[in-house]
Amino acid sequence: MEFIDYLNFQTTQDSEHSTQDFSLVIPLYITEPIALDVDEKGTKRLFSPQELSQGKKLFERNCINCHVGGATLPDPEVSLSLEKLQAASPRRDLIDHLVAFMRQPMTYDGTQETYWCRQLSPSSTSQQQAESLAAFVLTAAQKAPGWGTDSF
Ligand code: HEC
């Protein structure tokens, strides 16, 4: 089965002094299950195009206002690019670590809780949904051109 998914990101930012409009289209082609690293032991898990698509929808619903195109609008230094995810401590380019982060967002150096990012409670977002969301973020970081650049 072939499945093609386009990510269409659009947002409008208002500030006191200016209204900035920008839209960004990032194509992400997913035609087959994608293997992603789950933990530091090297465990891999396959995510189907349907799961990634579910993750994309969750991202659009919960994250896009601050993380359009993988950027982090309130704090551009901490984007969702693969490079930044890898360099965080603990590293965030693993499914388990990303899920743990979404359950309890931490500062980039991992020393403190942060209240800037959105926390996903188990009652609002199941483990399966959180894993799909993490898989979407990692796949976009690995494959979508321009994801997480801070050049806005
Ligand atoms: C209200 C704005 C906001 C929303 C909504 C939001 N975030 Fe964040 N996010 C941030 C900010 C700000 C940071 C940087 C926090 C810090 O380092 O203190 C961040 C950091 C992150 C990081 C760490 C990036 C890195 O390079 O280490 C990840 C991963 C992340 N967010 C994922 C998500 C996901 C997934 C969602 C949706 C469920 C989400 N965020 C929703 C503002 C937001």
Backbone and ligand atoms as CSV (ligand in chain L), in Angstrom:
chain,resi,resn,atom,element,x,y,z
A,1,MET,N,N,0.837,-1.194,0.000
A,1,MET,CA,C,0.000,0.000,0.000
A,1,MET,C,C,0.874,1.246,0.000
A,2,GLU,N,N,0.460,2.202,-0.748
A,2,GLU,CA,C,1.237,3.445,-0.802
A,2,GLU,C,C,0.512,4.569,-0.077
A,3,PHE,N,N,1.221,5.302,0.642
A,3,PHE,CA,C,0.624,6.354,1.453
A,3,PHE,C,C,1.520,7.575,1.339
A,4,ILE,N,N,0.961,8.666,0.905
A,4,ILE,CA,C,1.776,9.875,0.774
A,4,ILE,C,C,1.190,10.962,1.654
A,5,ASP,N,N,2.002,11.550,2.433
A,5,ASP,CA,C,1.521,12.540,3.387
A,5,ASP,C,C,2.248,13.862,3.163
A,6,TYR,N,N,1.513,14.900,3.066
A,6,TYR,CA,C,2.111,16.228,2.989
A,6,TYR,C,C,1.844,16.947,4.292
A,7,LEU,N,N,2.839,17.581,4.806
A,7,LEU,CA,C,2.628,18.403,5.998
A,7,LEU,C,C,2.434,19.830,5.565
A,8,ASN,N,N,1.393,20.392,6.024
A,8,ASN,CA,C,1.067,21.754,5.657
A,8,ASN,C,C,0.998,22.588,6.909
A,9,PHE,N,N,1.963,23.399,7.119
A,9,PHE,CA,C,1.972,24.182,8.348
A,9,PHE,C,C,1.637,25.635,8.045
A,10,GLN,N,N,0.717,26.158,8.756
A,10,GLN,CA,C,0.401,27.570,8.592
A,10,GLN,C,C,0.139,28.165,9.946
A,11,THR,N,N,0.632,29.336,10.149
A,11,THR,CA,C,0.335,29.994,11.407
A,11,THR,C,C,0.426,31.498,11.227
A,12,THR,N,N,-0.184,32.191,12.101
A,12,THR,CA,C,-0.107,33.645,12.085
A,12,THR,C,C,0.368,34.081,13.449
A,13,GLN,N,N,1.324,34.957,13.461
A,13,GLN,CA,C,1.854,35.452,14.732
A,13,GLN,C,C,1.506,36.906,14.879
A,14,ASP,N,N,0.956,37.251,15.997
A,14,ASP,CA,C,0.668,38.663,16.260
A,14,ASP,C,C,1.568,39.146,17.370
A,15,SER,N,N,2.080,40.296,17.233
A,15,SER,CA,C,2.770,40.907,18.362
A,15,SER,C,C,2.280,42.340,18.464
A,16,GLU,N,N,2.698,43.004,19.499
A,16,GLU,CA,C,2.215,44.360,19.756
A,16,GLU,C,C,2.508,45.292,18.580
A,17,HIS,N,N,3.673,45.117,17.982
A,17,HIS,CA,C,4.108,46.089,16.993
A,17,HIS,C,C,3.908,45.663,15.553
A,18,SER,N,N,3.780,44.402,15.342
A,18,SER,CA,C,3.653,43.989,13.950
A,18,SER,C,C,2.825,42.721,13.844
A,19,THR,N,N,2.307,42.528,12.704
A,19,THR,CA,C,1.633,41.263,12.425
A,19,THR,C,C,2.450,40.568,11.352
A,20,GLN,N,N,2.939,39.438,11.712
A,20,GLN,CA,C,3.782,38.711,10.772
A,20,GLN,C,C,3.030,37.461,10.325
A,21,ASP,N,N,2.912,37.312,9.064
A,21,ASP,CA,C,2.250,36.137,8.519
A,21,ASP,C,C,3.293,35.246,7.892
A,22,PHE,N,N,3.279,34.013,8.219
A,22,PHE,CA,C,4.113,33.163,7.384
A,22,PHE,C,C,3.480,31.793,7.256
A,23,SER,N,N,3.704,31.221,6.142
A,23,SER,CA,C,3.230,29.859,5.982
A,23,SER,C,C,4.383,29.057,5.427
A,24,LEU,N,N,4.357,27.821,5.711
A,24,LEU,CA,C,5.491,26.976,5.419
A,24,LEU,C,C,4.928,25.626,5.026
A,25,VAL,N,N,5.427,25.114,3.946
A,25,VAL,CA,C,4.985,23.785,3.530
A,25,VAL,C,C,6.187,22.859,3.553
A,26,ILE,N,N,6.099,21.833,4.336
A,26,ILE,CA,C,7.186,20.873,4.419
A,26,ILE,C,C,6.683,19.529,3.933
A,27,PRO,N,N,7.189,19.074,2.818
A,27,PRO,CA,C,6.722,17.772,2.330
A,27,PRO,C,C,7.417,16.629,3.063
A,28,LEU,N,N,6.647,15.658,3.424
A,28,LEU,CA,C,7.214,14.468,4.059
A,28,LEU,C,C,6.531,13.276,3.401
A,29,TYR,N,N,7.296,12.478,2.697
A,29,TYR,CA,C,6.717,11.360,1.977
A,29,TYR,C,C,6.926,10.100,2.797
A,30,ILE,N,N,5.857,9.475,3.144
A,30,ILE,CA,C,5.960,8.242,3.911
A,30,ILE,C,C,5.219,7.164,3.152
A,31,THR,N,N,5.957,6.188,2.664
A,31,THR,CA,C,5.320,5.161,1.850
A,31,THR,C,C,5.396,3.791,2.501
A,32,GLU,N,N,6.221,3.660,3.528
A,32,GLU,CA,C,6.338,2.357,4.171
A,32,GLU,C,C,6.671,2.558,5.639
A,33,PRO,N,N,6.518,1.516,6.454
A,33,PRO,CA,C,6.835,1.661,7.875
A,33,PRO,C,C,8.266,2.144,8.077
A,34,ILE,N,N,8.460,2.937,9.116
A,34,ILE,CA,C,9.774,3.512,9.387
A,34,ILE,C,C,10.289,2.966,10.713
A,35,ALA,N,N,11.545,2.514,10.710
A,35,ALA,CA,C,12.153,1.980,11.935
A,35,ALA,C,C,12.815,3.114,12.702
A,36,LEU,N,N,12.442,3.250,13.967
A,36,LEU,CA,C,13.017,4.317,14.785
A,36,LEU,C,C,13.644,3.732,16.043
A,37,ASP,N,N,14.681,4.402,16.530
A,37,ASP,CA,C,15.354,3.957,17.761
A,37,ASP,C,C,14.466,4.267,18.958
A,38,VAL,N,N,14.276,3.261,19.795
A,38,VAL,CA,C,13.393,3.411,20.948
A,38,VAL,C,C,14.168,3.788,22.203
A,39,ASP,N,N,15.300,3.137,22.433
A,39,ASP,CA,C,16.029,3.363,23.685
A,39,ASP,C,C,17.536,3.294,23.444
A,40,GLU,N,N,18.304,3.441,24.517
A,40,GLU,CA,C,19.756,3.474,24.376
A,40,GLU,C,C,20.369,2.104,24.158
A,41,LYS,N,N,19.546,1.063,24.306
A,41,LYS,CA,C,20.070,-0.285,24.062
A,41,LYS,C,C,20.062,-0.632,22.574
A,42,GLY,N,N,19.551,0.292,21.746
A,42,GLY,CA,C,19.530,0.035,20.308
A,42,GLY,C,C,18.273,-0.669,19.829
A,43,THR,N,N,17.265,-0.765,20.688
A,43,THR,CA,C,15.998,-1.359,20.274
A,43,THR,C,C,15.358,-0.488,19.193
A,44,LYS,N,N,14.871,-1.129,18.150
A,44,LYS,CA,C,14.162,-0.389,17.110
A,44,LYS,C,C,12.718,-0.844,17.059
A,45,ARG,N,N,11.836,0.060,16.633
A,45,ARG,CA,C,10.436,-0.306,16.457
A,45,ARG,C,C,9.936,0.280,15.150
A,46,LEU,N,N,9.100,-0.492,14.466
A,46,LEU,CA,C,8.523,-0.009,13.212
A,46,LEU,C,C,7.258,0.795,13.486
A,47,PHE,N,N,7.154,1.953,12.845
A,47,PHE,CA,C,5.928,2.748,12.921
A,47,PHE,C,C,5.300,2.797,11.535
A,48,SER,N,N,4.017,2.500,11.463
A,48,SER,CA,C,3.330,2.472,10.174
A,48,SER,C,C,3.013,3.898,9.725
A,49,PRO,N,N,2.788,4.082,8.415
A,49,PRO,CA,C,2.367,5.403,7.929
A,49,PRO,C,C,1.122,5.907,8.659
A,50,GLN,N,N,0.222,5.004,9.016
A,50,GLN,CA,C,-0.991,5.429,9.727
A,50,GLN,C,C,-0.656,5.981,11.114
A,51,GLU,N,N,0.280,5.322,11.801
A,51,GLU,CA,C,0.665,5.838,13.123
A,51,GLU,C,C,1.338,7.211,12.997
A,52,LEU,N,N,2.188,7.358,11.968
A,52,LEU,CA,C,2.855,8.643,11.776
A,52,LEU,C,C,1.851,9.731,11.431
A,53,SER,N,N,0.831,9.346,10.674
A,53,SER,CA,C,-0.205,10.308,10.327
A,53,SER,C,C,-1.010,10.713,11.567
A,54,GLN,N,N,-1.271,9.735,12.432
A,54,GLN,CA,C,-1.936,10.046,13.703
A,54,GLN,C,C,-1.055,10.997,14.535
A,55,GLY,N,N,0.251,10.725,14.550
A,55,GLY,CA,C,1.175,11.580,15.286
A,55,GLY,C,C,1.173,12.997,14.744
A,56,LYS,N,N,1.091,13.105,13.428
A,56,LYS,CA,C,1.043,14.428,12.799
A,56,LYS,C,C,-0.207,15.189,13.242
A,57,LYS,N,N,-1.331,14.497,13.292
A,57,LYS,CA,C,-2.573,15.168,13.710
A,57,LYS,C,C,-2.473,15.629,15.165
A,58,LEU,N,N,-1.891,14.793,16.004
A,58,LEU,CA,C,-1.716,15.184,17.412
A,58,LEU,C,C,-0.783,16.388,17.517
A,59,PHE,N,N,0.244,16.384,16.672
A,59,PHE,CA,C,1.183,17.508,16.670
A,59,PHE,C,C,0.464,18.795,16.262
A,60,GLU,N,N,-0.377,18.686,15.230
A,60,GLU,CA,C,-1.094,19.876,14.767
A,60,GLU,C,C,-2.051,20.391,15.842
A,61,ARG,N,N,-2.611,19.469,16.595
A,61,ARG,CA,C,-3.573,19.877,17.617
A,61,ARG,C,C,-2.884,20.470,18.849
A,62,ASN,N,N,-1.739,19.921,19.230
A,62,ASN,CA,C,-1.165,20.254,20.544
A,62,ASN,C,C,0.126,21.060,20.527
A,63,CYS,N,N,0.835,21.055,19.425
A,63,CYS,CA,C,2.211,21.526,19.469
A,63,CYS,C,C,2.500,22.637,18.463
A,64,ILE,N,N,1.696,22.715,17.408
A,64,ILE,CA,C,2.102,23.516,16.255
A,64,ILE,C,C,2.169,25.005,16.555
A,65,ASN,N,N,1.360,25.465,17.492
A,65,ASN,CA,C,1.379,26.903,17.789
A,65,ASN,C,C,2.767,27.377,18.170
A,66,CYS,N,N,3.483,26.571,18.899
A,66,CYS,CA,C,4.837,26.947,19.302
A,66,CYS,C,C,5.905,26.308,18.429
A,67,HIS,N,N,5.584,25.193,17.788
A,67,HIS,CA,C,6.630,24.435,17.088
A,67,HIS,C,C,6.356,24.323,15.587
A,68,VAL,N,N,5.863,25.378,14.986
A,68,VAL,CA,C,5.575,25.327,13.551
A,68,VAL,C,C,6.841,24.932,12.779
A,69,GLY,N,N,6.697,23.944,11.914
A,69,GLY,CA,C,7.829,23.508,11.093
A,69,GLY,C,C,9.020,22.996,11.881
A,70,GLY,N,N,8.783,22.611,13.146
A,70,GLY,CA,C,9.887,22.080,13.953
A,70,GLY,C,C,10.704,23.162,14.642
A,71,ALA,N,N,10.306,24.413,14.437
A,71,ALA,CA,C,10.971,25.503,15.175
A,71,ALA,C,C,10.372,25.593,16.572
A,72,THR,N,N,11.003,26.364,17.441
A,72,THR,CA,C,10.423,26.638,18.758
A,72,THR,C,C,10.298,28.150,18.869
A,73,LEU,N,N,9.101,28.653,18.564
A,73,LEU,CA,C,8.932,30.102,18.460
A,73,LEU,C,C,9.285,30.843,19.754
A,74,PRO,N,N,8.867,30.338,20.949
A,74,PRO,CA,C,9.213,31.097,22.156
A,74,PRO,C,C,10.698,31.013,22.518
A,75,ASP,N,N,11.417,30.054,21.945
A,75,ASP,CA,C,12.822,29.863,22.309
A,75,ASP,C,C,13.543,29.202,21.132
A,76,PRO,N,N,13.855,30.010,20.102
A,76,PRO,CA,C,14.375,29.447,18.845
A,76,PRO,C,C,15.639,28.610,19.008
A,77,GLU,N,N,16.374,28.822,20.083
A,77,GLU,CA,C,17.588,28.040,20.316
A,77,GLU,C,C,17.295,26.556,20.532
A,78,VAL,N,N,16.127,26.267,21.091
A,78,VAL,CA,C,15.787,24.873,21.414
A,78,VAL,C,C,14.758,24.357,20.407
A,79,SER,N,N,15.178,24.196,19.152
A,79,SER,CA,C,14.242,23.747,18.125
A,79,SER,C,C,14.105,22.227,18.169
A,80,LEU,N,N,13.260,21.713,17.287
A,80,LEU,CA,C,13.057,20.263,17.218
A,80,LEU,C,C,13.891,19.638,16.098
A,81,SER,N,N,14.975,20.312,15.691
A,81,SER,CA,C,15.842,19.715,14.672
A,81,SER,C,C,16.527,18.480,15.264
A,82,LEU,N,N,16.940,17.583,14.390
A,82,LEU,CA,C,17.580,16.346,14.852
A,82,LEU,C,C,18.844,16.661,15.655
A,83,GLU,N,N,19.598,17.617,15.158
A,83,GLU,CA,C,20.833,18.030,15.832
A,83,GLU,C,C,20.560,18.469,17.285
A,84,LYS,N,N,19.534,19.289,17.454
A,84,LYS,CA,C,19.214,19.787,18.797
A,84,LYS,C,C,18.692,18.655,19.683
A,85,LEU,N,N,17.852,17.808,19.118
A,85,LEU,CA,C,17.311,16.694,19.909
A,85,LEU,C,C,18.449,15.786,20.383
A,86,GLN,N,N,19.417,15.530,19.491
A,86,GLN,CA,C,20.533,14.648,19.835
A,86,GLN,C,C,21.407,15.242,20.927
A,87,ALA,N,N,21.582,16.561,20.899
A,87,ALA,CA,C,22.535,17.206,21.806
A,87,ALA,C,C,21.930,17.521,23.176
A,88,ALA,N,N,20.612,17.356,23.322
A,88,ALA,CA,C,19.986,17.637,24.623
A,88,ALA,C,C,20.421,16.583,25.625
A,89,SER,N,N,20.303,16.909,26.905
A,89,SER,CA,C,20.575,15.845,27.871
A,89,SER,C,C,19.377,15.657,28.791
A,90,PRO,N,N,18.909,14.421,28.945
A,90,PRO,CA,C,19.366,13.290,28.135
A,90,PRO,C,C,18.916,13.453,26.686
A,91,ARG,N,N,19.613,12.781,25.753
A,91,ARG,CA,C,19.302,12.932,24.330
A,91,ARG,C,C,17.824,12.669,24.062
A,92,ARG,N,N,17.281,13.402,23.092
A,92,ARG,CA,C,15.843,13.317,22.826
A,92,ARG,C,C,15.546,12.758,21.444
A,93,ASP,N,N,16.517,12.084,20.856
A,93,ASP,CA,C,16.274,11.507,19.533
A,93,ASP,C,C,15.899,10.033,19.642
A,94,LEU,N,N,15.347,9.633,20.786
A,94,LEU,CA,C,14.893,8.264,21.019
A,94,LEU,C,C,13.423,8.324,21.432
A,95,ILE,N,N,12.636,7.364,20.961
A,95,ILE,CA,C,11.190,7.385,21.243
A,95,ILE,C,C,10.917,7.442,22.752
A,96,ASP,N,N,11.557,6.565,23.513
A,96,ASP,CA,C,11.283,6.531,24.966
A,96,ASP,C,C,11.610,7.868,25.636
A,97,HIS,N,N,12.723,8.481,25.224
A,97,HIS,CA,C,13.124,9.737,25.851
A,97,HIS,C,C,12.199,10.883,25.453
A,98,LEU,N,N,11.737,10.840,24.206
A,98,LEU,CA,C,10.808,11.882,23.758
A,98,LEU,C,C,9.472,11.766,24.492
A,99,VAL,N,N,9.006,10.537,24.656
A,99,VAL,CA,C,7.750,10.337,25.389
A,99,VAL,C,C,7.918,10.826,26.830
A,100,ALA,N,N,9.040,10.486,27.455
A,100,ALA,CA,C,9.287,10.935,28.834
A,100,ALA,C,C,9.300,12.459,28.896
A,101,PHE,N,N,9.888,13.090,27.870
A,101,PHE,CA,C,9.915,14.556,27.831
A,101,PHE,C,C,8.502,15.119,27.730
A,102,MET,N,N,7.673,14.519,26.890
A,102,MET,CA,C,6.310,15.044,26.716
A,102,MET,C,C,5.485,14.871,27.993
A,103,ARG,N,N,5.784,13.812,28.750
A,103,ARG,CA,C,5.084,13.613,30.027
A,103,ARG,C,C,5.560,14.616,31.069
A,104,GLN,N,N,6.825,14.981,30.995
A,104,GLN,CA,C,7.379,15.972,31.923
A,104,GLN,C,C,8.473,16.771,31.227
A,105,PRO,N,N,8.094,17.867,30.553
A,105,PRO,CA,C,9.118,18.657,29.843
A,105,PRO,C,C,10.194,19.183,30.788
A,106,MET,N,N,11.446,19.089,30.321
A,106,MET,CA,C,12.602,19.504,31.112
A,106,MET,C,C,13.388,20.554,30.321
A,107,THR,N,N,14.185,21.333,31.041
A,107,THR,CA,C,15.065,22.283,30.361
A,107,THR,C,C,16.072,21.520,29.501
A,108,TYR,N,N,16.750,22.243,28.616
A,108,TYR,CA,C,17.623,21.600,27.630
A,108,TYR,C,C,18.744,20.794,28.282
A,109,ASP,N,N,19.217,21.267,29.444
A,109,ASP,CA,C,20.289,20.539,30.130
A,109,ASP,C,C,19.751,19.454,31.065
A,110,GLY,N,N,18.435,19.303,31.087
A,110,GLY,CA,C,17.844,18.202,31.849
A,110,GLY,C,C,17.846,18.386,33.357
A,111,THR,N,N,18.193,19.564,33.856
A,111,THR,CA,C,18.309,19.730,35.305
A,111,THR,C,C,17.010,20.146,35.976
A,112,GLN,N,N,16.094,20.785,35.217
A,112,GLN,CA,C,14.882,21.305,35.847
A,112,GLN,C,C,13.668,21.077,34.981
A,113,GLU,N,N,12.504,21.042,35.615
A,113,GLU,CA,C,11.264,21.025,34.854
A,113,GLU,C,C,11.106,22.370,34.163
A,114,THR,N,N,10.505,22.357,32.963
A,114,THR,CA,C,10.218,23.624,32.307
A,114,THR,C,C,8.715,23.745,32.132
A,115,TYR,N,N,8.206,24.957,32.287
A,115,TYR,CA,C,6.766,25.172,32.158
A,115,TYR,C,C,6.415,25.833,30.840
A,116,TRP,N,N,7.412,25.960,29.958
A,116,TRP,CA,C,7.190,26.613,28.668
A,116,TRP,C,C,6.576,25.669,27.661
A,117,CYS,N,N,6.934,24.424,27.742
A,117,CYS,CA,C,6.451,23.452,26.771
A,117,CYS,C,C,5.183,22.805,27.320
A,118,ARG,N,N,4.403,22.165,26.445
A,118,ARG,CA,C,3.140,21.578,26.887
A,118,ARG,C,C,3.337,20.169,27.434
A,119,GLN,N,N,2.794,19.949,28.604
A,119,GLN,CA,C,2.864,18.629,29.236
A,119,GLN,C,C,1.659,17.799,28.796
A,120,LEU,N,N,1.885,16.547,28.413
A,120,LEU,CA,C,0.786,15.675,28.000
A,120,LEU,C,C,0.528,14.641,29.089
A,121,SER,N,N,-0.613,14.747,29.737
A,121,SER,CA,C,-0.909,13.807,30.820
A,121,SER,C,C,-1.413,12.488,30.238
A,122,PRO,N,N,-1.210,11.383,30.961
A,122,PRO,CA,C,-1.696,10.091,30.485
A,122,PRO,C,C,-3.227,10.070,30.324
A,123,SER,N,N,-3.943,10.928,31.048
A,123,SER,CA,C,-5.399,10.912,30.897
A,123,SER,C,C,-5.835,11.570,29.585
A,124,SER,N,N,-5.067,12.543,29.088
A,124,SER,CA,C,-5.452,13.179,27.816
A,124,SER,C,C,-4.823,12.472,26.624
A,125,THR,N,N,-3.670,11.872,26.810
A,125,THR,CA,C,-2.912,11.290,25.699
A,125,THR,C,C,-2.384,9.917,26.125
A,126,SER,N,N,-2.864,8.884,25.446
A,126,SER,CA,C,-2.454,7.523,25.822
A,126,SER,C,C,-0.989,7.287,25.465
A,127,GLN,N,N,-0.429,6.219,25.999
A,127,GLN,CA,C,0.952,5.844,25.683
A,127,GLN,C,C,1.108,5.642,24.174
A,128,GLN,N,N,0.125,4.971,23.578
A,128,GLN,CA,C,0.192,4.708,22.138
A,128,GLN,C,C,0.175,6.028,21.353
A,129,GLN,N,N,-0.676,6.965,21.754
A,129,GLN,CA,C,-0.723,8.263,21.071
A,129,GLN,C,C,0.584,9.032,21.266
A,130,ALA,N,N,1.120,8.983,22.490
A,130,ALA,CA,C,2.372,9.698,22.768
A,130,ALA,C,C,3.506,9.119,21.919
A,131,GLU,N,N,3.508,7.791,21.728
A,131,GLU,CA,C,4.555,7.173,20.910
A,131,GLU,C,C,4.405,7.567,19.439
A,132,SER,N,N,3.170,7.655,18.961
A,132,SER,CA,C,2.956,8.084,17.568
A,132,SER,C,C,3.415,9.526,17.375
A,133,LEU,N,N,3.128,10.345,18.363
A,133,LEU,CA,C,3.550,11.749,18.302
A,133,LEU,C,C,5.077,11.843,18.289
A,134,ALA,N,N,5.719,11.083,19.158
A,134,ALA,CA,C,7.190,11.071,19.202
A,134,ALA,C,C,7.746,10.568,17.876
A,135,ALA,N,N,7.097,9.546,17.299
A,135,ALA,CA,C,7.577,8.981,16.034
A,135,ALA,C,C,7.439,10.008,14.915
A,136,PHE,N,N,6.351,10.760,14.945
A,136,PHE,CA,C,6.186,11.808,13.935
A,136,PHE,C,C,7.293,12.861,14.063
A,137,VAL,N,N,7.551,13.319,15.295
A,137,VAL,CA,C,8.570,14.363,15.504
A,137,VAL,C,C,9.941,13.862,15.026
A,138,LEU,N,N,10.281,12.617,15.383
A,138,LEU,CA,C,11.590,12.076,14.991
A,138,LEU,C,C,11.700,11.889,13.483
A,139,THR,N,N,10.621,11.413,12.868
A,139,THR,CA,C,10.647,11.205,11.415
A,139,THR,C,C,10.779,12.537,10.688
A,140,ALA,N,N,10.019,13.527,11.144
A,140,ALA,CA,C,10.126,14.848,10.520
A,140,ALA,C,C,11.548,15.386,10.689
A,141,ALA,N,N,12.117,15.214,11.897
A,141,ALA,CA,C,13.470,15.714,12.159
A,141,ALA,C,C,14.496,15.013,11.260
A,142,GLN,N,N,14.251,13.733,10.996
A,142,GLN,CA,C,15.208,12.985,10.174
A,142,GLN,C,C,15.023,13.219,8.686
A,143,LYS,N,N,13.768,13.434,8.254
A,143,LYS,CA,C,13.503,13.377,6.817
A,143,LYS,C,C,12.924,14.627,6.177
A,144,ALA,N,N,12.277,15.501,6.946
A,144,ALA,CA,C,11.615,16.633,6.298
A,144,ALA,C,C,12.603,17.775,6.095
A,145,PRO,N,N,12.805,18.187,4.836
A,145,PRO,CA,C,13.770,19.253,4.566
A,145,PRO,C,C,13.359,20.542,5.275
A,146,GLY,N,N,14.291,21.152,5.979
A,146,GLY,CA,C,14.003,22.436,6.610
A,146,GLY,C,C,13.365,22.350,7.974
A,147,TRP,N,N,13.060,21.141,8.449
A,147,TRP,CA,C,12.422,20.986,9.759
A,147,TRP,C,C,13.354,21.504,10.872
A,148,GLY,N,N,12.839,22.437,11.671
A,148,GLY,CA,C,13.608,22.882,12.836
A,148,GLY,C,C,14.682,23.908,12.547
A,149,THR,N,N,14.711,24.439,11.323
A,149,THR,CA,C,15.679,25.514,11.098
A,149,THR,C,C,15.191,26.758,11.845
A,150,ASP,N,N,16.128,27.552,12.330
A,150,ASP,CA,C,15.704,28.730,13.100
A,150,ASP,C,C,15.858,29.994,12.266
A,151,SER,N,N,15.515,29.868,10.991
A,151,SER,CA,C,15.741,30.991,10.084
A,151,SER,C,C,14.479,31.801,9.786
A,152,PHE,N,N,13.520,31.764,10.700
A,152,PHE,CA,C,12.322,32.580,10.460
A,152,PHE,C,C,12.634,34.061,10.657
L,1,HEC,C1,C,3.269,27.125,24.526
L,1,HEC,C2,C,4.327,26.771,23.608
L,1,HEC,C3,C,4.654,25.304,23.437
L,1,HEC,C4,C,3.803,24.259,23.120
L,1,HEC,C5,C,2.309,24.306,22.890
L,1,HEC,C6,C,4.635,23.086,22.984
L,1,HEC,N1,N,5.949,23.397,23.228
L,1,HEC,FE1,FE,7.533,22.131,23.162
L,1,HEC,N2,N,8.779,23.599,23.768
L,1,HEC,C7,C,8.406,24.905,24.003
L,1,HEC,C8,C,9.538,25.641,24.523
L,1,HEC,C9,C,9.562,27.127,24.911
L,1,HEC,C10,C,10.595,24.719,24.592
L,1,HEC,C11,C,11.988,24.963,25.166
L,1,HEC,C12,C,11.825,24.739,26.663
L,1,HEC,C13,C,13.056,24.882,27.484
L,1,HEC,O1,O,14.143,24.464,27.032
L,1,HEC,O2,O,12.932,25.376,28.616
L,1,HEC,C14,C,10.088,23.457,24.097
L,1,HEC,C15,C,10.867,22.307,23.961
L,1,HEC,C16,C,10.431,21.149,23.349
L,1,HEC,C17,C,11.262,20.006,23.058
L,1,HEC,C18,C,12.756,19.881,23.299
L,1,HEC,C19,C,13.507,20.260,22.045
L,1,HEC,C20,C,14.994,20.023,22.129
L,1,HEC,O3,O,15.724,20.405,21.170
L,1,HEC,O4,O,15.470,19.443,23.108
L,1,HEC,C21,C,10.460,19.045,22.520
L,1,HEC,C22,C,10.874,17.656,22.058
L,1,HEC,C23,C,9.125,19.604,22.468
L,1,HEC,N3,N,9.151,20.884,22.969
L,1,HEC,C24,C,8.035,18.923,21.992
L,1,HEC,C25,C,6.736,19.419,22.054
L,1,HEC,C26,C,5.579,18.642,21.686
L,1,HEC,C27,C,5.614,17.214,21.150
L,1,HEC,C28,C,4.491,19.448,21.887
L,1,HEC,C29,C,3.038,19.097,21.705
L,1,HEC,C30,C,2.574,17.996,22.491
L,1,HEC,C31,C,4.974,20.730,22.376
L,1,HEC,N4,N,6.338,20.666,22.473
L,1,HEC,C32,C,4.171,21.817,22.672
L,1,HEC,C33,C,7.157,25.462,23.795
L,1,HEC,C34,C,6.005,24.740,23.506
